[in-house]
Amino acid sequence: MAENTGIGWTGGKNAFGGFAPGMVHYTDRVLFDEVWEREGLSKRDRSLVTISALTALGKTDQLHFHLRFARQNGVTDEELQEALLHLAFYSGWPNGMGATSVLRHIVEEEN
């Protein structure tokens, strides 16, 4: 396996431990330590792209993490609300509603 040259992400390891070593490797070392650290896009922009894709695909399970991560990467709640509204017209109203429900849960949980 490739040497870890990134920041030492451990989300895959935390999720799967020794159960799925390939998934851990590609999640932690490739996706987050390499792809998310590339210079071509800011983490903020990567978050918006990721949220767009997950919303369009109706992947609310993954949105729980990525909406929080987007907030850490500088995307405001108001920007997320507006992005999800815009996405609802392009990805389907139920997908936009589902993603907005996840965001609402996150915001209310913190308040």
A tleap script that builds the chain and sets N, CA, C and O, in Angstrom:
source leaprc.protein.ff14SB
mol = sequence {
  NMET ALA GLU ASN THR GLY ILE GLY TRP THR
  GLY GLY LYS ASN ALA PHE GLY GLY PHE ALA
  PRO GLY MET VAL HIE TYR THR ASP ARG VAL
  LEU PHE ASP GLU VAL TRP GLU ARG GLU GLY
  LEU SER LYS ARG ASP ARG SER LEU VAL THR
  ILE SER ALA LEU THR ALA LEU GLY LYS THR
  ASP GLN LEU HIE PHE HIE LEU ARG PHE ALA
  ARG GLN ASN GLY VAL THR ASP GLU GLU LEU
  GLN GLU ALA LEU LEU HIE LEU ALA PHE TYR
  SER GLY TRP PRO ASN GLY MET GLY ALA THR
  SER VAL LEU ARG HIE ILE VAL GLU GLU GLU
  CASN
}
set mol.1.N position { 0.837 -1.190 0.000 }
set mol.1.CA position { 0.000 0.000 0.000 }
set mol.1.C position { 0.876 1.245 0.000 }
set mol.1.O position { 2.014 1.221 0.469 }
set mol.2.N position { 0.328 2.329 -0.532 }
set mol.2.CA position { 1.095 3.567 -0.659 }
set mol.2.C position { 1.403 4.169 0.699 }
set mol.2.O position { 0.640 4.024 1.654 }
set mol.3.N position { 2.510 4.830 0.759 }
set mol.3.CA position { 2.902 5.527 1.981 }
set mol.3.C position { 1.965 6.702 2.207 }
set mol.3.O position { 1.565 7.366 1.250 }
set mol.4.N position { 1.613 6.966 3.441 }
set mol.4.CA position { 0.733 8.074 3.787 }
set mol.4.C position { 1.514 9.380 3.656 }
set mol.4.O position { 2.456 9.634 4.407 }
set mol.5.N position { 1.106 10.200 2.693 }
set mol.5.CA position { 1.762 11.489 2.517 }
set mol.5.C position { 0.843 12.642 2.910 }
set mol.5.O position { 1.204 13.806 2.737 }
set mol.6.N position { -0.325 12.335 3.431 }
set mol.6.CA position { -1.304 13.363 3.759 }
set mol.6.C position { -1.243 13.783 5.206 }
set mol.6.O position { -0.196 13.729 5.851 }
set mol.7.N position { -2.392 14.203 5.700 }
set mol.7.CA position { -2.462 14.768 7.037 }
set mol.7.C position { -2.804 13.738 8.107 }
set mol.7.O position { -2.907 14.084 9.284 }
set mol.8.N position { -2.980 12.494 7.722 }
set mol.8.CA position { -3.235 11.460 8.718 }
set mol.8.C position { -4.696 11.271 9.067 }
set mol.8.O position { -5.028 11.052 10.232 }
set mol.9.N position { -5.566 11.350 8.093 }
set mol.9.CA position { -6.999 11.140 8.290 }
set mol.9.C position { -7.245 9.730 8.827 }
set mol.9.O position { -6.571 8.792 8.402 }
set mol.10.N position { -8.194 9.557 9.750 }
set mol.10.CA position { -8.478 8.239 10.318 }
set mol.10.C position { -9.963 7.890 10.325 }
set mol.10.O position { -10.374 6.968 11.029 }
set mol.11.N position { -10.767 8.609 9.559 }
set mol.11.CA position { -12.210 8.347 9.549 }
set mol.11.C position { -12.556 6.938 9.101 }
set mol.11.O position { -13.440 6.305 9.678 }
set mol.12.N position { -11.870 6.436 8.075 }
set mol.12.CA position { -12.112 5.070 7.622 }
set mol.12.C position { -11.735 4.047 8.679 }
set mol.12.O position { -12.463 3.082 8.914 }
set mol.13.N position { -10.593 4.267 9.314 }
set mol.13.CA position { -10.153 3.361 10.374 }
set mol.13.C position { -11.130 3.404 11.548 }
set mol.13.O position { -11.459 2.368 12.126 }
set mol.14.N position { -11.593 4.606 11.896 }
set mol.14.CA position { -12.553 4.727 12.989 }
set mol.14.C position { -13.859 4.006 12.667 }
set mol.14.O position { -14.488 3.425 13.552 }
set mol.15.N position { -14.264 4.046 11.401 }
set mol.15.CA position { -15.520 3.425 11.000 }
set mol.15.C position { -15.412 1.908 10.881 }
set mol.15.O position { -16.335 1.189 11.266 }
set mol.16.N position { -14.288 1.414 10.351 }
set mol.16.CA position { -14.200 -0.005 10.013 }
set mol.16.C position { -13.133 -0.786 10.765 }
set mol.16.O position { -13.144 -2.017 10.741 }
set mol.17.N position { -12.212 -0.098 11.431 }
set mol.17.CA position { -11.154 -0.801 12.142 }
set mol.17.C position { -10.437 -1.768 11.224 }
set mol.17.O position { -9.979 -1.373 10.151 }
set mol.18.N position { -10.328 -3.029 11.622 }
set mol.18.CA position { -9.686 -4.052 10.812 }
set mol.18.C position { -10.648 -4.824 9.920 }
set mol.18.O position { -10.235 -5.751 9.224 }
set mol.19.N position { -11.919 -4.456 9.932 }
set mol.19.CA position { -12.938 -5.200 9.187 }
set mol.19.C position { -12.766 -5.101 7.677 }
set mol.19.O position { -12.904 -6.104 6.977 }
set mol.20.N position { -12.473 -3.932 7.172 }
set mol.20.CA position { -12.372 -3.719 5.722 }
set mol.20.C position { -11.121 -2.904 5.416 }
set mol.20.O position { -11.218 -1.708 5.138 }
set mol.21.N position { -9.940 -3.536 5.465 }
set mol.21.CA position { -8.696 -2.787 5.314 }
set mol.21.C position { -8.584 -2.021 3.999 }
set mol.21.O position { -8.012 -0.931 3.974 }
set mol.22.N position { -9.112 -2.558 2.919 }
set mol.22.CA position { -9.076 -1.837 1.644 }
set mol.22.C position { -9.891 -0.554 1.707 }
set mol.22.O position { -9.443 0.489 1.230 }
set mol.23.N position { -11.081 -0.620 2.289 }
set mol.23.CA position { -11.932 0.564 2.415 }
set mol.23.C position { -11.257 1.605 3.306 }
set mol.23.O position { -11.310 2.802 3.023 }
set mol.24.N position { -10.624 1.144 4.379 }
set mol.24.CA position { -9.900 2.049 5.272 }
set mol.24.C position { -8.776 2.733 4.506 }
set mol.24.O position { -8.633 3.954 4.575 }
set mol.25.N position { -7.985 1.964 3.782 }
set mol.25.CA position { -6.860 2.525 3.039 }
set mol.25.C position { -7.324 3.585 2.038 }
set mol.25.O position { -6.810 4.703 2.033 }
set mol.26.N position { -8.288 3.236 1.196 }
set mol.26.CA position { -8.695 4.166 0.145 }
set mol.26.C position { -9.435 5.377 0.698 }
set mol.26.O position { -9.349 6.467 0.132 }
set mol.27.N position { -10.157 5.197 1.794 }
set mol.27.CA position { -10.834 6.343 2.415 }
set mol.27.C position { -9.828 7.281 3.062 }
set mol.27.O position { -9.830 8.483 2.796 }
set mol.28.N position { -8.971 6.730 3.912 }
set mol.28.CA position { -8.070 7.565 4.702 }
set mol.28.C position { -6.880 8.078 3.902 }
set mol.28.O position { -6.592 9.274 3.931 }
set mol.29.N position { -6.205 7.222 3.210 }
set mol.29.CA position { -4.955 7.604 2.558 }
set mol.29.C position { -5.146 8.189 1.169 }
set mol.29.O position { -4.427 9.110 0.782 }
set mol.30.N position { -6.103 7.668 0.416 }
set mol.30.CA position { -6.280 8.168 -0.947 }
set mol.30.C position { -7.291 9.309 -0.980 }
set mol.30.O position { -6.954 10.427 -1.370 }
set mol.31.N position { -8.523 9.035 -0.574 }
set mol.31.CA position { -9.562 10.060 -0.689 }
set mol.31.C position { -9.251 11.305 0.142 }
set mol.31.O position { -9.217 12.414 -0.391 }
set mol.32.N position { -9.024 11.127 1.436 }
set mol.32.CA position { -8.851 12.314 2.280 }
set mol.32.C position { -7.410 12.803 2.343 }
set mol.32.O position { -7.179 14.011 2.292 }
set mol.33.N position { -6.438 11.909 2.453 }
set mol.33.CA position { -5.050 12.372 2.550 }
set mol.33.C position { -4.472 12.815 1.207 }
set mol.33.O position { -3.522 13.598 1.185 }
set mol.34.N position { -5.013 12.343 0.101 }
set mol.34.CA position { -4.492 12.754 -1.206 }
set mol.34.C position { -5.470 13.653 -1.966 }
set mol.34.O position { -5.140 14.799 -2.270 }
set mol.35.N position { -6.645 13.158 -2.269 }
set mol.35.CA position { -7.583 13.914 -3.111 }
set mol.35.C position { -8.008 15.219 -2.432 }
set mol.35.O position { -7.968 16.279 -3.057 }
set mol.36.N position { -8.412 15.154 -1.170 }
set mol.36.CA position { -8.875 16.353 -0.481 }
set mol.36.C position { -7.746 17.356 -0.237 }
set mol.36.O position { -8.019 18.527 0.027 }
set mol.37.N position { -6.496 16.927 -0.321 }
set mol.37.CA position { -5.354 17.815 -0.092 }
set mol.37.C position { -4.761 18.389 -1.380 }
set mol.37.O position { -3.785 19.137 -1.323 }
set mol.38.N position { -5.328 18.054 -2.529 }
set mol.38.CA position { -4.822 18.596 -3.791 }
set mol.38.C position { -5.036 20.109 -3.835 }
set mol.38.O position { -5.950 20.635 -3.201 }
set mol.39.N position { -4.195 20.790 -4.579 }
set mol.39.CA position { -4.229 22.255 -4.624 }
set mol.39.C position { -5.249 22.829 -5.611 }
set mol.39.O position { -5.526 24.027 -5.556 }
set mol.40.N position { -5.809 22.033 -6.497 }
set mol.40.CA position { -6.674 22.547 -7.550 }
set mol.40.C position { -7.963 23.197 -7.084 }
set mol.40.O position { -8.488 24.078 -7.765 }
set mol.41.N position { -8.485 22.780 -5.936 }
set mol.41.CA position { -9.695 23.363 -5.351 }
set mol.41.C position { -9.462 23.555 -3.861 }
set mol.41.O position { -8.723 22.798 -3.233 }
set mol.42.N position { -10.098 24.569 -3.308 }
set mol.42.CA position { -10.045 24.738 -1.851 }
set mol.42.C position { -10.907 23.661 -1.201 }
set mol.42.O position { -11.766 23.068 -1.853 }
set mol.43.N position { -10.679 23.414 0.071 }
set mol.43.CA position { -11.523 22.452 0.795 }
set mol.43.C position { -12.974 22.929 0.821 }
set mol.43.O position { -13.903 22.123 0.777 }
set mol.44.N position { -13.155 24.231 0.892 }
set mol.44.CA position { -14.500 24.803 0.868 }
set mol.44.C position { -15.214 24.424 -0.431 }
set mol.44.O position { -16.362 23.980 -0.413 }
set mol.45.N position { -14.524 24.603 -1.547 }
set mol.45.CA position { -15.116 24.258 -2.839 }
set mol.45.C position { -15.313 22.756 -2.981 }
set mol.45.O position { -16.323 22.314 -3.528 }
set mol.46.N position { -14.366 21.971 -2.497 }
set mol.46.CA position { -14.523 20.516 -2.542 }
set mol.46.C position { -15.751 20.096 -1.739 }
set mol.46.O position { -16.482 19.189 -2.136 }
set mol.47.N position { -15.969 20.762 -0.608 }
set mol.47.CA position { -17.153 20.457 0.197 }
set mol.47.C position { -18.432 20.746 -0.576 }
set mol.47.O position { -19.362 19.940 -0.563 }
set mol.48.N position { -18.482 21.887 -1.245 }
set mol.48.CA position { -19.688 22.223 -2.013 }
set mol.48.C position { -19.916 21.242 -3.161 }
set mol.48.O position { -21.055 20.858 -3.427 }
set mol.49.N position { -18.856 20.838 -3.836 }
set mol.49.CA position { -18.984 19.853 -4.917 }
set mol.49.C position { -19.468 18.518 -4.357 }
set mol.49.O position { -20.355 17.884 -4.930 }
set mol.50.N position { -18.892 18.099 -3.253 }
set mol.50.CA position { -19.267 16.824 -2.641 }
set mol.50.C position { -20.714 16.837 -2.191 }
set mol.50.O position { -21.449 15.878 -2.429 }
set mol.51.N position { -21.133 17.919 -1.541 }
set mol.51.CA position { -22.519 18.033 -1.096 }
set mol.51.C position { -23.474 18.015 -2.287 }
set mol.51.O position { -24.555 17.431 -2.214 }
set mol.52.N position { -23.077 18.647 -3.365 }
set mol.52.CA position { -23.905 18.642 -4.574 }
set mol.52.C position { -24.088 17.224 -5.106 }
set mol.52.O position { -25.202 16.810 -5.428 }
set mol.53.N position { -22.992 16.490 -5.194 }
set mol.53.CA position { -23.073 15.122 -5.705 }
set mol.53.C position { -23.902 14.235 -4.778 }
set mol.53.O position { -24.754 13.477 -5.242 }
set mol.54.N position { -23.657 14.326 -3.485 }
set mol.54.CA position { -24.390 13.483 -2.540 }
set mol.54.C position { -25.874 13.827 -2.525 }
set mol.54.O position { -26.717 12.936 -2.418 }
set mol.55.N position { -26.195 15.107 -2.630 }
set mol.55.CA position { -27.593 15.520 -2.682 }
set mol.55.C position { -28.254 14.983 -3.944 }
set mol.55.O position { -29.351 14.427 -3.884 }
set mol.56.N position { -27.599 15.143 -5.074 }
set mol.56.CA position { -28.162 14.679 -6.345 }
set mol.56.C position { -28.395 13.173 -6.337 }
set mol.56.O position { -29.335 12.682 -6.962 }
set mol.57.N position { -27.538 12.441 -5.629 }
set mol.57.CA position { -27.669 10.990 -5.561 }
set mol.57.C position { -28.587 10.534 -4.427 }
set mol.57.O position { -28.875 9.344 -4.303 }
set mol.58.N position { -29.049 11.478 -3.598 }
set mol.58.CA position { -29.925 11.127 -2.476 }
set mol.58.C position { -29.216 10.391 -1.364 }
set mol.58.O position { -29.836 9.591 -0.663 }
set mol.59.N position { -27.938 10.639 -1.184 }
set mol.59.CA position { -27.118 9.940 -0.190 }
set mol.59.C position { -27.095 10.691 1.140 }
set mol.59.O position { -26.049 11.184 1.563 }
set mol.60.N position { -28.255 10.774 1.799 }
set mol.60.CA position { -28.338 11.532 3.047 }
set mol.60.C position { -27.462 10.941 4.147 }
set mol.60.O position { -27.036 11.666 5.045 }
set mol.61.N position { -27.185 9.634 4.095 }
set mol.61.CA position { -26.325 9.038 5.122 }
set mol.61.C position { -24.938 9.667 5.096 }
set mol.61.O position { -24.357 9.913 6.153 }
set mol.62.N position { -24.403 9.930 3.923 }
set mol.62.CA position { -23.092 10.558 3.793 }
set mol.62.C position { -23.146 12.065 4.037 }
set mol.62.O position { -22.146 12.673 4.420 }
set mol.63.N position { -24.314 12.662 3.815 }
set mol.63.CA position { -24.446 14.115 4.032 }
set mol.63.C position { -24.278 14.500 5.495 }
set mol.63.O position { -23.853 15.618 5.786 }
set mol.64.N position { -24.598 13.613 6.413 }
set mol.64.CA position { -24.420 13.928 7.838 }
set mol.64.C position { -22.973 14.345 8.102 }
set mol.64.O position { -22.723 15.341 8.781 }
set mol.65.N position { -22.035 13.588 7.570 }
set mol.65.CA position { -20.630 13.942 7.748 }
set mol.65.C position { -20.254 15.160 6.909 }
set mol.65.O position { -19.640 16.096 7.420 }
set mol.66.N position { -20.615 15.154 5.631 }
set mol.66.CA position { -20.094 16.168 4.714 }
set mol.66.C position { -20.691 17.554 4.936 }
set mol.66.O position { -20.031 18.548 4.635 }
set mol.67.N position { -21.896 17.655 5.443 }
set mol.67.CA position { -22.428 18.986 5.785 }
set mol.67.C position { -21.668 19.564 6.978 }
set mol.67.O position { -21.352 20.753 7.003 }
set mol.68.N position { -21.381 18.725 7.957 }
set mol.68.CA position { -20.573 19.191 9.097 }
set mol.68.C position { -19.169 19.589 8.631 }
set mol.68.O position { -18.629 20.613 9.050 }
set mol.69.N position { -18.597 18.769 7.768 }
set mol.69.CA position { -17.256 19.024 7.257 }
set mol.69.C position { -17.234 20.325 6.448 }
set mol.69.O position { -16.268 21.084 6.527 }
set mol.70.N position { -18.279 20.584 5.681 }
set mol.70.CA position { -18.371 21.830 4.916 }
set mol.70.C position { -18.377 23.035 5.853 }
set mol.70.O position { -17.733 24.046 5.572 }
set mol.71.N position { -19.089 22.930 6.945 }
set mol.71.CA position { -19.117 24.026 7.920 }
set mol.71.C position { -17.715 24.248 8.485 }
set mol.71.O position { -17.305 25.394 8.667 }
set mol.72.N position { -16.972 23.175 8.766 }
set mol.72.CA position { -15.591 23.306 9.236 }
set mol.72.C position { -14.703 23.927 8.165 }
set mol.72.O position { -13.716 24.595 8.472 }
set mol.73.N position { -15.064 23.702 6.912 }
set mol.73.CA position { -14.282 24.219 5.796 }
set mol.73.C position { -14.725 25.609 5.364 }
set mol.73.O position { -14.315 26.083 4.305 }
set mol.74.N position { -15.559 26.273 6.171 }
set mol.74.CA position { -15.888 27.669 5.937 }
set mol.74.C position { -17.185 27.959 5.223 }
set mol.74.O position { -17.472 29.121 4.934 }
set mol.75.N position { -17.981 26.952 4.926 }
set mol.75.CA position { -19.273 27.194 4.283 }
set mol.75.C position { -20.274 27.517 5.393 }
set mol.75.O position { -20.407 26.756 6.351 }
set mol.76.N position { -20.974 28.640 5.264 }
set mol.76.CA position { -21.933 29.048 6.295 }
set mol.76.C position { -23.238 28.274 6.157 }
set mol.76.O position { -23.530 27.698 5.108 }
set mol.77.N position { -24.009 28.272 7.224 }
set mol.77.CA position { -25.322 27.624 7.187 }
set mol.77.C position { -26.216 28.265 6.127 }
set mol.77.O position { -26.963 27.571 5.437 }
set mol.78.N position { -26.140 29.575 6.001 }
set mol.78.CA position { -26.952 30.271 5.003 }
set mol.78.C position { -26.540 29.864 3.587 }
set mol.78.O position { -27.396 29.686 2.720 }
set mol.79.N position { -25.243 29.716 3.351 }
set mol.79.CA position { -24.768 29.265 2.039 }
set mol.79.C position { -25.208 27.825 1.765 }
set mol.79.O position { -25.582 27.490 0.641 }
set mol.80.N position { -25.161 26.984 2.784 }
set mol.80.CA position { -25.610 25.611 2.616 }
set mol.80.C position { -27.105 25.556 2.320 }
set mol.80.O position { -27.540 24.795 1.456 }
set mol.81.N position { -27.881 26.349 3.024 }
set mol.81.CA position { -29.323 26.391 2.757 }
set mol.81.C position { -29.595 26.815 1.321 }
set mol.81.O position { -30.418 26.207 0.638 }
set mol.82.N position { -28.916 27.840 0.869 }
set mol.82.CA position { -29.112 28.338 -0.498 }
set mol.82.C position { -28.641 27.315 -1.530 }
set mol.82.O position { -29.293 27.121 -2.556 }
set mol.83.N position { -27.520 26.666 -1.264 }
set mol.83.CA position { -27.013 25.639 -2.180 }
set mol.83.C position { -27.997 24.477 -2.278 }
set mol.83.O position { -28.245 23.967 -3.371 }
set mol.84.N position { -28.554 24.059 -1.156 }
set mol.84.CA position { -29.500 22.945 -1.163 }
set mol.84.C position { -30.802 23.316 -1.863 }
set mol.84.O position { -31.398 22.482 -2.544 }
set mol.85.N position { -31.244 24.552 -1.701 }
set mol.85.CA position { -32.431 25.008 -2.434 }
set mol.85.C position { -32.160 24.971 -3.935 }
set mol.85.O position { -32.979 24.472 -4.707 }
set mol.86.N position { -31.027 25.492 -4.340 }
set mol.86.CA position { -30.655 25.501 -5.754 }
set mol.86.C position { -30.557 24.064 -6.290 }
set mol.86.O position { -31.031 23.770 -7.387 }
set mol.87.N position { -29.942 23.187 -5.511 }
set mol.87.CA position { -29.801 21.793 -5.916 }
set mol.87.C position { -31.144 21.085 -6.054 }
set mol.87.O position { -31.293 20.197 -6.893 }
set mol.88.N position { -32.117 21.469 -5.241 }
set mol.88.CA position { -33.426 20.812 -5.311 }
set mol.88.C position { -34.036 20.930 -6.705 }
set mol.88.O position { -34.727 20.018 -7.157 }
set mol.89.N position { -33.789 22.035 -7.382 }
set mol.89.CA position { -34.344 22.224 -8.719 }
set mol.89.C position { -33.612 21.382 -9.763 }
set mol.89.O position { -34.190 21.048 -10.797 }
set mol.90.N position { -32.373 21.042 -9.512 }
set mol.90.CA position { -31.578 20.284 -10.470 }
set mol.90.C position { -31.485 18.797 -10.135 }
set mol.90.O position { -31.297 17.973 -11.029 }
set mol.91.N position { -31.614 18.452 -8.866 }
set mol.91.CA position { -31.428 17.061 -8.455 }
set mol.91.C position { -32.726 16.395 -8.025 }
set mol.91.O position { -32.735 15.211 -7.687 }
set mol.92.N position { -33.805 17.136 -8.033 }
set mol.92.CA position { -35.092 16.604 -7.605 }
set mol.92.C position { -35.471 17.128 -6.238 }
set mol.92.O position { -34.658 17.166 -5.315 }
set mol.93.N position { -36.715 17.528 -6.133 }
set mol.93.CA position { -37.194 18.131 -4.888 }
set mol.93.C position { -37.012 17.212 -3.684 }
set mol.93.O position { -36.559 17.683 -2.640 }
set mol.94.N position { -37.343 15.918 -3.777 }
set mol.94.CA position { -37.134 15.053 -2.606 }
set mol.94.C position { -35.675 14.996 -2.158 }
set mol.94.O position { -35.409 14.936 -0.957 }
set mol.95.N position { -34.730 15.014 -3.089 }
set mol.95.CA position { -33.314 15.005 -2.704 }
set mol.95.C position { -32.938 16.298 -1.991 }
set mol.95.O position { -32.206 16.271 -1.001 }
set mol.96.N position { -33.427 17.419 -2.481 }
set mol.96.CA position { -33.160 18.704 -1.826 }
set mol.96.C position { -33.794 18.773 -0.451 }
set mol.96.O position { -33.193 19.281 0.496 }
set mol.97.N position { -35.010 18.262 -0.346 }
set mol.97.CA position { -35.691 18.249 0.951 }
set mol.97.C position { -34.952 17.345 1.943 }
set mol.97.O position { -34.787 17.703 3.110 }
set mol.98.N position { -34.513 16.184 1.479 }
set mol.98.CA position { -33.783 15.266 2.356 }
set mol.98.C position { -32.493 15.885 2.863 }
set mol.98.O position { -32.176 15.788 4.049 }
set mol.99.N position { -31.749 16.520 1.967 }
set mol.99.CA position { -30.487 17.157 2.361 }
set mol.99.C position { -30.740 18.313 3.323 }
set mol.99.O position { -29.997 18.495 4.287 }
set mol.100.N position { -31.788 19.093 3.063 }
set mol.100.CA position { -32.122 20.216 3.956 }
set mol.100.C position { -32.533 19.709 5.327 }
set mol.100.O position { -32.227 20.344 6.336 }
set mol.101.N position { -33.214 18.591 5.380 }
set mol.101.CA position { -33.585 17.993 6.674 }
set mol.101.C position { -32.349 17.588 7.465 }
set mol.101.O position { -32.305 17.761 8.683 }
set mol.102.N position { -31.353 17.053 6.783 }
set mol.102.CA position { -30.104 16.681 7.453 }
set mol.102.C position { -29.424 17.929 8.010 }
set mol.102.O position { -28.976 17.935 9.156 }
set mol.103.N position { -29.347 18.982 7.203 }
set mol.103.CA position { -28.731 20.228 7.664 }
set mol.103.C position { -29.490 20.797 8.861 }
set mol.103.O position { -28.875 21.235 9.833 }
set mol.104.N position { -30.800 20.792 8.795 }
set mol.104.CA position { -31.605 21.302 9.913 }
set mol.104.C position { -31.290 20.525 11.188 }
set mol.104.O position { -31.133 21.125 12.251 }
set mol.105.N position { -31.197 19.225 11.097 }
set mol.105.CA position { -30.885 18.387 12.253 }
set mol.105.C position { -29.519 18.773 12.842 }
set mol.105.O position { -29.369 18.883 14.059 }
set mol.106.N position { -28.546 18.974 11.979 }
set mol.106.CA position { -27.194 19.340 12.415 }
set mol.106.C position { -27.211 20.682 13.144 }
set mol.106.O position { -26.638 20.812 14.226 }
set mol.107.N position { -27.863 21.673 12.554 }
set mol.107.CA position { -27.912 23.010 13.148 }
set mol.107.C position { -28.667 22.980 14.479 }
set mol.107.O position { -28.215 23.565 15.463 }
set mol.108.N position { -29.807 22.306 14.508 }
set mol.108.CA position { -30.586 22.244 15.757 }
set mol.108.C position { -29.857 21.474 16.842 }
set mol.108.O position { -29.965 21.807 18.022 }
set mol.109.N position { -29.118 20.450 16.452 }
set mol.109.CA position { -28.337 19.664 17.407 }
set mol.109.C position { -27.295 20.523 18.110 }
set mol.109.O position { -27.027 20.341 19.298 }
set mol.110.N position { -26.713 21.456 17.373 }
set mol.110.CA position { -25.669 22.321 17.943 }
set mol.110.C position { -26.240 23.462 18.780 }
set mol.110.O position { -25.550 24.018 19.635 }
set mol.111.N position { -27.483 23.803 18.533 }
set mol.111.CA position { -28.107 24.902 19.290 }
set mol.111.C position { -28.905 24.328 20.388 }
set mol.111.O position { -29.520 25.068 21.156 }
savepdb mol mol.pdb
quit
